[in-house]
């Protein structure tokens, strides 16, 4: 399964405004909640509970907030870019700029792990990350991800 199989263009936010973890999660959740038909507040709560177990800020400017949700039929993905950077309590203490939000059905551990692995793998490519950081709109971000996935 490719990232763009589950990442709709309308869930790509090219200019996150929030400067803290909760604000970023609320922004990222907004289009995803609407697309999958799940309550916004509930999704934010699930993600914040997951963050309490340990930050999903994996370092090097990347955050992959994720959570499992009841009554969800398939994986849902969102993307956000913060030009200023956010204190996302990353392992390396650096600001987080690139966010992939992953929401999965409660009983889909295998798919959940596969998509987390795919996102992590694609983000190990520094030129790809740099292209994302230089993107100015959601169409450009979508094209950058598409181009990268075709090379995988």
N, C-alpha and C positions, 0 to 999 in steps of 0.2 A: 504494500500500500504506500502510495506516495503522499507527501505532505499536501500537495494541491488537490488530491482526491477529497480531502476533508477541510481544506482552508478556502472558504469563499472570499472573493475580493472584498465584499462588504464587511468582513471581519478583520481586515487589515487596517490598522490605525497608524498613519505615518508621522503623527506628531502628538504623542502623549503629553498632556499638560501637567499631570499630577507629579508631585515631588516626594511622595511617600508611598510605602508599600500598599496600604489599603486603597488609596486613591487610584493607583495604577491598576489594581485588581478590579476596582469598580469600573474603570474606563474599559479595560479589556473585556470584561464580562458583558457590557451593554449590548454590543451587536450579537455576540454568541447566544446570550439568553433569548434574545428576540428570534434568532434563526431557529433554535432548537425548541423554543416554547417552554422554557423552564424559568421559574421566578428568579429575577435578578438578585434579590437579597439572599435567597437560599444559596445560589451559586457562590456569591461572595463569602458567605459563612463557611461553606464547604472548603473553599480555598484558604481562608484564614485559619481554619482548624488544621489544615494540612501544614501550613506555614509554622504553626506552633510546634509541630514535630521536628522541624528543622527547615531552614530556609531553602527555597528552591532557586535561590541565586547561586548559580554554580561557579561564578567567577568569570574573569576575563570579559566583563561587561554583559554577561548573558544570564537571563532568568527564564526558567521553564516552570511557571506555576502550573500545578496540575491537581486534579481531584477526581474522585469517583462519585457518581450521582445515581440515585435510584430513578427509575422511570425514564431513563434515557435510552433511545434505541440504537444509537451508533456514536462513534467518536465525534467530537466537535473540537475545532481548533480555531484559535484567534492569534493575531500577531500585533505587536505594538513596538514602536520605535520612540525612544525618548532622547532627544538631542542633548538636553541638559544632563541627563543621567539621574538615577534615583538611588537612594540608599535602600537597597533591597536585602541588607544583611548578608551579602555575598560572602562566600568562604574566604575570598582574598581581600575583602574590605573595600574594594573599588566600586564606584558607581555602576549601576546596571543600565544599559542602553537598549539592548535587544531582548524582546520578550516573545516567547511562544507560550500561549495558554492552551492547555490540553484538558479537556473534560471527557471522561469515559464512563460507560455504563458500569454499574457496581460489580457486575460479574464478568468483566472482560479483562482480567489481569494480563493475559498473553498479548492482546492487541495494545493495551496500555503500555506495556514494556517495549514492544516492537516500535511503537511510534516515538516514545521517549528516546530510544536508541537511535532511530533514524534522525531525529532532530539534533541530538547530541553529535552524531557523526557529521552531519552537514555543517554544523557550526564549528567544527575543528579546522575548517578550511579558512585561513586568514584572509585571502583575497575576497572570498564570498562575504565574510563578515564586514570587510571594509566597504564593499559595494553596498551592502544593506545600510551601513552607517551614513553613506553619502546619498542615499535615496531621498527624494523630496516628496513623493506621493505614493499612494497605494498601488497604482498601476505599475510604477517602476519597481516597487518591492515584489509584486506578483511576478513580473518578468524576470527579475533576478533569481527568485526561487525556482521558477520554471527552468531557466537556463541551467542552474546548478543541478537540479534533479535529472535533467536529461543526460548529464555527464556521469551520474552515479551508476 
